[in-house]
Amino acid sequence: MPVTINTPLTLQSGLTFPNRLVKAAMTEGLADPRNRVTDAHSTLYRRWAEGRAGGLITGNVQIDRQHLERVGNVVIDASAGDHEIGLLSRWVAAAKSKGAAFIMQVSHAGRQTPKLVNPRPAAPSPVALGLPGGQFGEPRAMTQDEIRLVVEGFGRATRLAKQAGFDGVQVHAAHGYLLSSFLSPLANRREDDWGGPLENRARLLADCVREAKIQGGAAFSVSVKLNSADFQKGGFSHHDCLMVIGMLNGLGVDFVEISGGNYEQPRMMDMDGLEPSFEEPKHSSTREREAYFLSYAKSVQDRASMPLMVTGGFRTLAGMNAAVATGEADLIGIGRPLCVDTATPKKLLSGEIEAADRWESRLRIGPGIFGPNSPIKLIKALNGFGAQGWYYEQIRLLAADKPADPELGVLQAFLAHQRRETSGAKAWRAAMP
Ligand SMILES: Cc1cc2nc3c(=O)[nH]c(=O)nc-3n(C[C@H](O)[C@H](O)[C@H](O)COP(=O)(O)O)c2cc1C
């Protein structure tokens, strides 16, 4: 019998995904001003659970309140106690109500922390993001003690996630956040044990995984989200990625999710970045054009001893089934379609639909030079942030138990999101102990 998206998968930890479709991590922005889980998380994940994906991965949960990707992130830091475990348990109950595996993505935003949260974010080295718009501050180099606290933080989050009933944690080492920036020779210019050769640049990721494994134990799933490449000249390359996979093979990692890019080069959304493209994916087949990291996943698959989840662009039933049948991917990550139609996995699994919607192809601030391919950098960036804001607004509607609104304008969504982030940041600062 060929493997299809309906075939269950059991991992080394013993965790079983009832099918191969996994809701990829998507930041919810729904935490209260003290970065705690709210009822809105439960409403949202109950709806995603009803969509019947075999696995649900949370949006990034941060280990440090000064390093958020958004003010509405959930945080598990040293102040978390029984009360937070109680709130997390309610989230777990909703997400697991229909049998999906539920995994917490754990992260530290590093230099991609917005200025609204922290104008001087901690990073491997003082290398600022090359982005227009002034949304991000000047990073400062972390001390060795601060780096050790990050390892502790990943361990703490794992321990609490386990206590609250999560099935696993995913260490976020992709998309330019702290662990990903340590991997990058462009962002990491350190000359100590945490920088230089890949072995040093990957030390923080390896230590965080080891600590999570210690805190979670053998029967708790610890996975990693990793870039196939950063797609920047002189950045984390595909060769580096293959070497890191080799290191992770020996650490008991349950599965690896393959993605790519960062804020400067947002390849995870298949959007043109702001710098000249580098190490372009060579899309030789229709399937690889659809799932844009699939060509990379093949070489990762040859190196990896653990199963692979591949995320980015999967929309057609045929493309998903072919990827799992050929073994190029063991799990299929799906993100954006679930922001509008939460029942997408169920419809794909039953064959009711041949493909999920491709909203991304229609999201633009305007036509021509006002579109995503504008030669004007700021407009191009605005289209990217605008589309992102559109998905955030859809998630807010779902979490309020309302229907999504596909007619929402991109500019309107972007402005609404910006207003919410600014007022959210005020409330967040006021709640600071
Ligand atoms: C609204 C939104 C929020 C996201 N937040 C996260 C996140 O918190 N962590 C993460 O690793 N990726 C995040 N991503 C990226 C997705 O996990 C995924 O890699 C990307 O959307 C490509 O998959 P897709 O083509 O199926 O949407 C986010 C994407 C979207 C659209």
Ligand as a Chemical Component Dictionary entry (heavy atoms), coordinates in Angstrom:
data_LIG
# 
_chem_comp.id                   LIG 
_chem_comp.type                 NON-POLYMER 
_chem_comp.pdbx_formal_charge   0 
_chem_comp.three_letter_code    LIG 
# 
loop_
_chem_comp_atom.comp_id 
_chem_comp_atom.atom_id 
_chem_comp_atom.alt_atom_id 
_chem_comp_atom.type_symbol 
_chem_comp_atom.charge 
_chem_comp_atom.model_Cartn_x 
_chem_comp_atom.model_Cartn_y 
_chem_comp_atom.model_Cartn_z 
_chem_comp_atom.pdbx_ordinal 
LIG C1  C1  C 0 0.318 34.373 9.731  1  
LIG C2  C2  C 0 1.581 33.561 9.735  2  
LIG C3  C3  C 0 2.297 33.407 10.916 3  
LIG C4  C4  C 0 3.448 32.620 10.942 4  
LIG N1  N1  N 0 4.112 32.428 12.126 5  
LIG C5  C5  C 0 5.126 31.536 12.198 6  
LIG C6  C6  C 0 5.692 31.165 13.449 7  
LIG O1  O1  O 0 5.269 31.622 14.521 8  
LIG N2  N2  N 0 6.710 30.281 13.436 9  
LIG C7  C7  C 0 7.190 29.726 12.275 10 
LIG O2  O2  O 0 8.105 28.907 12.324 11 
LIG N3  N3  N 0 6.662 30.039 11.080 12 
LIG C8  C8  C 0 5.635 30.910 11.022 13 
LIG N4  N4  N 0 5.037 31.161 9.811  14 
LIG C9  C9  C 0 5.509 30.446 8.615  15 
LIG C10 C10 C 0 4.705 29.148 8.416  16 
LIG O3  O3  O 0 4.931 28.219 9.454  17 
LIG C11 C11 C 0 5.057 28.476 7.095  18 
LIG O4  O4  O 0 6.423 28.143 7.119  19 
LIG C12 C12 C 0 4.743 29.367 5.881  20 
LIG O5  O5  O 0 3.472 29.978 6.017  21 
LIG C13 C13 C 0 4.776 28.582 4.559  22 
LIG O6  O6  O 0 3.796 27.572 4.546  23 
LIG P1  P1  P 0 2.432 27.758 3.671  24 
LIG O7  O7  O 0 2.866 27.982 2.248  25 
LIG O8  O8  O 0 1.685 26.459 3.822  26 
LIG O9  O9  O 0 1.722 28.924 4.234  27 
LIG C14 C14 C 0 3.906 31.985 9.748  28 
LIG C15 C15 C 0 3.191 32.159 8.569  29 
LIG C16 C16 C 0 2.044 32.931 8.547  30 
LIG C17 C17 C 0 1.274 33.066 7.270  31 
# 
loop_
_chem_comp_bond.comp_id 
_chem_comp_bond.atom_id_1 
_chem_comp_bond.atom_id_2 
_chem_comp_bond.value_order 
_chem_comp_bond.pdbx_ordinal 
LIG C1  C2  SING 1  
LIG C2  C3  SING 2  
LIG C2  C16 DOUB 3  
LIG C3  C4  DOUB 4  
LIG C4  N1  SING 5  
LIG C4  C14 SING 6  
LIG N1  C5  DOUB 7  
LIG C5  C6  SING 8  
LIG C5  C8  SING 9  
LIG C6  O1  DOUB 10 
LIG C6  N2  SING 11 
LIG N2  C7  SING 12 
LIG C7  O2  DOUB 13 
LIG C7  N3  SING 14 
LIG N3  C8  DOUB 15 
LIG C8  N4  SING 16 
LIG N4  C9  SING 17 
LIG N4  C14 SING 18 
LIG C9  C10 SING 19 
LIG C10 O3  SING 20 
LIG C10 C11 SING 21 
LIG C11 O4  SING 22 
LIG C11 C12 SING 23 
LIG C12 O5  SING 24 
LIG C12 C13 SING 25 
LIG C13 O6  SING 26 
LIG O6  P1  SING 27 
LIG P1  O7  DOUB 28 
LIG P1  O8  SING 29 
LIG P1  O9  SING 30 
LIG C14 C15 DOUB 31 
LIG C15 C16 SING 32 
LIG C16 C17 SING 33 
# 
